[in-house]
Amino acid sequence: MEQDWVNQKTGVINHYNPKQDLGDQPVRTLHKILKWMFYTSSEEISKEIYDLIVGGGIQVEIEIEVGNEAIFQPGKSLTPFVDSTKQLKIHETFLSYVWCISYSLYILYNEEVSYPTINKNVGYEKYKQSPDEIRKAYEVLSYGISIINKFVEWDKDKLPNPEIYMADNRDYVEQSNIIFTEAMKWILAHEYTHIRDHIDQFKNGTVTNSHIFDFEREADEEATKIILKGTKNRSHRMLAEGGIVVALLCLFYFKKETTARVHPHNEDRLTAALEIIGADEDSYIWGLACTGLQLWSETYSLGINFKKDVSNFKELYYDVVQQIKKTQNTV
């Protein structure tokens, strides 16, 4: 009976199971699948994690902390981290935030960028835009950004969410779940790389800010390679590429600045991942990246110019990055 929802055509789909779904936020229904998807990213990473667990190099379980709290609080941050016992921890509010960014960027790219572009190229309305879906995507984006600094309960009756939704309007939620899962796999792979390659160096007390900067860059690169290596076919790779881009775009919405004390600049991190992916200039991920940056620019009233007279979204992306560097003085 648990799988009846797979073929459900009408009515409400409700994934919540109080016996196994821990937490207070709708993303709780994805906790278990998220962990499983990361542990099985590829045969190689599964064996590597198993060997580390057996050897005491990593805690057995990813710990998901629960509670209705904002991501950033005075003296406290709920972003993913690894503690001194090599325990990887993530908080459900952070997961909610990533889901909201995944959903809104995916839908707004489709509805406001991809569909109009396709319709223009074919000369007729092949895909009809949905003002209602666009409105809901902006509302989800607004909610996701709001819980960065002040927690507000997710209104499951009004806002799309992964726990409860209508069967006849399921596609965007379930497709966004995939983008979210791939984004979180990248984030977990980044933290996993710190456990595998870097945490022991912290324990010897000789790590400087310069070392940390290099560690972060290495973790980004390794996470991207781990996720891409685990893709099983072209369709899976496309979704994984989108997840990687969304994971890095999540960094931007925390604040208007792209700089960090011991991390590479956000735009450099995103560009590095895109260049490892090596997508063609007409790949959707360039458009997705530009969509994310435009929404970030609008959120913080940065006034970045998203030019219309460009050949493709790859060209636009690099133009936008140069504008970011000039305005942020990160050239």
C-alpha positions in Angstrom: 0.0 0.0 0.0 2.9 2.4 0.7 3.6 2.7 -3.1 0.1 3.4 -4.1 1.0 7.1 -4.6 3.2 6.2 -7.5 0.3 5.5 -9.8 -2.1 7.9 -8.1 -3.9 10.2 -10.6 -6.3 12.2 -8.4 -6.6 13.4 -4.9 -4.0 14.3 -2.3 -0.6 12.6 -2.1 0.7 12.8 1.5 4.1 11.2 2.1 4.2 11.9 5.8 4.7 8.8 8.0 4.9 9.7 11.7 6.6 6.4 12.5 9.6 7.2 10.4 9.7 10.8 9.3 11.5 12.8 12.0 11.3 16.6 12.1 8.8 19.4 11.9 9.2 20.6 8.3 7.8 19.1 5.1 11.3 18.1 3.8 11.3 15.4 6.5 9.8 13.1 4.0 13.0 13.2 2.0 15.5 12.5 4.8 15.8 8.8 4.2 16.0 8.9 0.5 18.5 11.7 0.6 20.9 9.7 2.7 20.4 6.6 0.6 21.0 8.5 -2.6 24.3 9.9 -1.2 25.6 6.6 0.1 24.9 5.0 -3.2 26.2 7.8 -5.4 28.4 5.2 -7.1 29.9 1.8 -6.4 33.2 3.4 -5.7 31.9 6.0 -3.2 29.8 3.3 -1.4 32.9 1.1 -0.9 35.0 4.1 0.2 32.4 5.2 2.8 32.0 1.6 4.0 35.8 1.3 4.4 36.0 4.6 6.3 33.2 3.5 8.6 34.9 0.2 9.4 38.2 2.0 10.0 36.6 4.6 12.3 37.2 7.4 9.8 33.6 8.5 9.6 30.5 8.2 11.7 28.0 5.6 10.4 25.0 7.9 10.1 24.6 11.4 8.7 22.9 13.2 11.5 19.9 15.4 10.5 19.2 17.9 13.3 15.6 19.0 13.7 13.8 22.0 15.0 12.1 25.2 13.7 15.1 27.6 13.7 16.5 30.1 11.3 19.7 29.1 9.4 21.7 32.1 10.8 21.3 33.2 14.4 23.5 35.2 16.8 26.6 33.0 17.4 25.0 30.1 15.6 24.8 28.7 12.0 22.8 25.8 10.8 24.8 25.2 7.6 26.2 21.6 7.1 29.4 20.9 9.1 31.7 18.1 10.3 32.5 17.9 14.0 35.7 16.7 15.7 34.3 13.1 15.9 33.9 13.1 12.1 30.2 13.3 12.4 28.5 15.0 9.3 25.6 17.1 10.4 22.9 18.9 8.5 19.8 20.8 9.8 16.3 20.4 8.5 15.9 24.2 8.0 18.9 24.1 5.7 17.3 21.2 3.8 14.1 23.2 3.5 16.1 26.2 2.2 17.8 24.1 -0.5 14.5 22.5 -1.5 12.9 25.9 -1.9 15.8 27.2 -4.0 15.7 24.0 -6.1 12.0 24.3 -6.7 11.9 27.9 -7.5 14.9 28.0 -9.8 13.8 24.9 -11.7 10.2 26.2 -12.3 11.2 29.7 -13.1 13.9 28.6 -15.5 11.3 26.4 -17.3 8.4 28.9 -17.3 10.2 32.1 -17.8 13.3 31.1 -19.9 13.0 27.7 -21.5 9.4 27.7 -22.6 9.5 31.1 -24.2 12.8 30.3 -26.0 11.5 27.0 -27.4 8.2 28.7 -28.5 10.1 31.4 -30.3 12.4 28.9 -32.0 9.6 26.7 -33.3 7.3 29.6 -34.2 4.3 28.5 -32.2 3.3 28.0 -28.6 4.6 24.5 -28.0 4.7 25.0 -24.2 2.1 27.2 -22.5 3.4 29.2 -19.6 1.5 29.0 -16.4 1.1 32.3 -14.4 -0.1 30.3 -11.4 3.1 28.1 -11.4 5.2 31.2 -11.8 3.5 32.9 -8.9 3.9 29.9 -6.7 7.6 29.6 -7.6 8.2 33.2 -6.5 6.4 32.6 -3.3 8.5 29.5 -2.6 11.7 31.5 -3.3 10.5 34.2 -1.0 9.8 31.7 1.8 13.2 30.0 1.3 15.0 33.3 1.6 13.0 34.3 4.6 14.1 31.4 6.8 17.8 32.3 6.3 17.5 34.8 9.2 14.0 34.3 10.7 12.1 31.1 10.9 8.6 31.0 9.7 6.5 27.9 9.4 6.1 26.4 5.9 2.4 26.9 4.9 1.7 23.5 3.4 -1.8 24.5 2.4 -0.6 27.3 0.2 3.0 26.7 -0.8 4.3 23.7 -2.9 6.3 21.3 -0.7 7.6 17.7 -0.9 5.3 16.3 1.7 1.7 16.9 0.5 0.5 17.9 -2.9 -2.2 17.1 -5.5 -1.7 14.1 -7.7 -2.9 15.9 -10.8 -0.3 18.6 -10.3 2.6 16.5 -9.1 5.3 16.9 -11.9 7.0 20.1 -10.7 7.2 18.9 -7.1 8.6 15.5 -7.9 11.0 16.9 -10.6 12.2 19.4 -8.0 12.7 16.6 -5.5 15.3 15.2 -8.0 17.1 18.5 -8.4 17.1 18.9 -4.6 18.5 15.4 -4.1 21.3 16.0 -6.6 22.1 19.4 -5.0 22.2 17.9 -1.5 24.4 15.0 -2.8 26.9 17.6 -4.0 26.8 19.4 -0.6 27.2 16.1 1.3 30.1 15.1 -1.1 31.8 18.4 -0.3 31.6 17.8 3.5 32.5 14.1 3.0 35.7 15.2 1.2 36.6 17.3 4.3 36.2 14.2 6.4 38.3 12.0 4.1 41.0 14.4 3.2 41.2 17.4 5.6 39.9 16.9 9.1 43.0 15.1 10.4 45.1 18.0 9.3 42.9 20.3 11.4 43.6 18.1 14.5 47.4 18.7 14.3 46.9 22.4 14.8 48.9 23.6 11.8 46.1 24.7 9.4 46.1 28.3 8.3 43.4 30.3 6.5 45.4 29.7 3.3 45.1 26.0 3.9 41.4 26.2 4.5 40.9 28.2 1.3 42.7 25.4 -0.6 40.6 22.7 1.3 37.4 24.4 0.2 38.4 24.6 -3.4 39.5 20.9 -3.3 36.2 19.8 -1.7 34.2 21.7 -4.4 36.2 20.1 -7.2 36.0 16.6 -5.7 32.3 16.9 -4.9 31.6 17.8 -8.6 33.6 14.9 -9.8 32.0 12.4 -7.4 28.5 13.4 -8.5 29.2 13.3 -12.2 31.0 10.0 -11.9 27.9 8.4 -10.4 25.6 9.4 -13.2 24.1 6.3 -15.0 23.0 7.8 -18.3 22.6 11.1 -20.1 19.3 12.0 -18.5 20.7 11.4 -15.0 23.8 13.4 -15.9 21.6 16.4 -16.9 19.7 16.3 -13.6 23.0 15.9 -11.7 24.5 18.9 -13.5 21.4 21.0 -12.6 21.7 19.9 -9.0 25.4 20.9 -8.8 24.5 24.3 -10.2 21.6 24.8 -7.8 23.8 23.7 -4.8 26.3 26.5 -5.6 23.6 29.0 -6.4 22.3 28.4 -2.8 25.4 30.2 -1.5 24.4 33.4 -3.2 21.1 34.0 -1.5 22.6 34.2 2.0 23.8 37.7 1.3 24.5 40.3 -1.4 28.2 39.9 -1.2 30.0 37.0 -2.9 33.1 37.2 -0.8 34.0 35.0 2.2 36.9 35.0 4.7 38.3 31.6 4.0 36.3 30.4 1.0 36.7 31.2 -2.7 34.3 33.8 -4.0 30.9 32.4 -4.8 31.1 33.2 -8.5 34.5 31.5 -8.8 33.1 28.4 -7.1 30.1 28.3 -9.5 32.3 28.9 -12.5 34.8 26.2 -11.5 32.0 23.6 -11.3 30.5 24.7 -14.7 34.0 24.3 -16.3 34.4 20.8 -14.8 31.0 19.9 -16.1 32.1 21.1 -19.5 28.6 21.5 -20.9 28.0 22.8 -24.5 27.1 26.4 -24.8 23.5 25.5 -25.5 23.1 23.3 -22.4 20.3 24.3 -20.1 22.6 24.6 -17.1 24.0 28.0 -18.4 20.4 29.3 -18.5 19.7 27.8 -15.1 22.8 29.5 -13.7 21.8 32.9 -15.2 18.3 32.5 -13.9 19.6 31.9 -10.4 22.0 34.9 -10.6 19.2 37.2 -11.9 16.9 36.3 -9.1 19.8 36.9 -6.6 20.4 40.2 -8.2 16.8 41.1 -7.9 16.6 39.9 -4.3 19.4 42.3 -3.2 18.7 45.1 -5.8 22.2 44.7 -7.3 21.2 46.1 -10.7 23.2 43.5 -12.7 22.5 43.9 -16.5 21.3 40.7 -18.1 21.9 41.5 -21.7 19.5 40.4 -24.4 22.0 40.8 -27.3 24.1 37.7 -26.6 24.5 34.5 -28.7 23.8 32.0 -25.9 23.4 31.7 -22.1 27.1 30.7 -21.7 28.1 34.0 -23.1 25.6 35.8 -20.9 26.9 33.9 -17.8 30.5 35.0 -18.2 29.3 38.6 -18.9 27.3 38.5 -15.6 30.3 37.1 -13.7 32.5 40.0 -14.9 29.8 42.4 -13.7 29.7 40.7 -10.3 33.5 40.9 -10.0 33.5 44.6 -10.8 30.7 45.5 -8.4 32.1 43.3 -5.7 35.7 44.3 -6.3 36.7 40.7 -6.7 38.5 41.0 -10.1 
